[in-house]
Amino acid sequence: MSRTLRPRRTNLAVPASSTKMIDKARSLGTDQLFLDLEDSCAPSMKPVARKNIVAALGDGDWQAQIRGVRVNDWTTPWTYTDVIEVVGAVGSAVDAIILPKVNHPNQVAALDMLLTQIEKTEGFDVGRIGIEAQIEDAAGLIKIYEIAQASPRLESIIFGPGDFMASINMKSLVIGAQPPGYEIADAFHHIHMSILMACRANDLQAIDGPWAQIRDLDGLRRSATQVSALGFDGKWVLHPDQIGPTNEIFTPSQQDYDHAENILDAYAFHTSAAGGGRGAAMLGDEMIDEASRKLALVVAAKGRAAGLDRVEKWAPDR
């Protein structure tokens, strides 16, 4: 089925073992929240956590537009049961399954097949539930282009910095932070660009991992601003205080949004017969052409998705 990708500026992780945190997350202004059965859930608590998810998603009172569930990875004994129990019970309320530690396209394909079997058995719309693949080691990054093409359900690729840093022996103890001693460049640039290229080549969303130092909002802003500038669509957040700054960073400013819409209007006019049929024209002191239109489409689309309204509107001089 054709997929319409919804905004994922902020993606809030909520431990599925905590009913208190689940209840609090209901009213938070995050684009996506996901109930986590993996790292934030102790092995002994996973059976209870699955039941918590079924109970919580059975109640439709959620502010987040996308409701996800992160299951355990395929190397564990829990993945099959995670998917069967949760999707089998409340599949109509699950928008996406997040699959961690993906390092081969077959892992995504296997989840796709399992979801299809459940949907057919339970009478759900086949193919509606999306998949988000989390890249957390060198093997996954090397196979990123194959992973990005592994399933039509795939909606996003997520960078998992903590496990990735450990997998390559990066000298750091802070998840998502630059390793001490590496000061000549961004240690994550190659990883981010590899994920971004795979996503853009396959119409997927690129999502950055979390900033683990929850009280360091300046560090969060630096991290989010850097990947937003590259072109990432959003970032994981771990605490309600991180939602506001992250939403702001991944939303165009009012000035940029208005300018993007004005470029689109001006270019449409100047390339029309009424505007002279020109391929390039001036918008104030700026020359705009087809490349300008493509850049403006990106910013305008993000602004529209975030619900921005135009303040300044361009009109041709007569």
Secondary structure as GFF3:
##gff-version 3
##sequence-region A 1 318
A	DSSP	beta_strand	10	15	.	.	.	ID=ss1
A	DSSP	alpha_helix	19	25	.	.	.	ID=ss2
A	DSSP	beta_strand	32	36	.	.	.	ID=ss3
A	DSSP	three_ten_helix	43	45	.	.	.	ID=ss4
A	DSSP	alpha_helix	46	57	.	.	.	ID=ss5
A	DSSP	beta_strand	66	70	.	.	.	ID=ss6
A	DSSP	alpha_helix	79	90	.	.	.	ID=ss7
A	DSSP	three_ten_helix	91	93	.	.	.	ID=ss8
A	DSSP	beta_strand	96	99	.	.	.	ID=ss9
A	DSSP	alpha_helix	105	122	.	.	.	ID=ss10
A	DSSP	beta_strand	130	135	.	.	.	ID=ss11
A	DSSP	alpha_helix	138	142	.	.	.	ID=ss12
A	DSSP	alpha_helix	144	148	.	.	.	ID=ss13
A	DSSP	beta_strand	154	159	.	.	.	ID=ss14
A	DSSP	alpha_helix	161	167	.	.	.	ID=ss15
A	DSSP	alpha_helix	189	201	.	.	.	ID=ss16
A	DSSP	beta_strand	205	208	.	.	.	ID=ss17
A	DSSP	alpha_helix	217	230	.	.	.	ID=ss18
A	DSSP	beta_strand	234	237	.	.	.	ID=ss19
A	DSSP	three_ten_helix	240	242	.	.	.	ID=ss20
A	DSSP	alpha_helix	243	249	.	.	.	ID=ss21
A	DSSP	alpha_helix	254	271	.	.	.	ID=ss22
A	DSSP	beta_strand	281	283	.	.	.	ID=ss23
A	DSSP	beta_strand	286	288	.	.	.	ID=ss24
A	DSSP	alpha_helix	290	305	.	.	.	ID=ss25
###
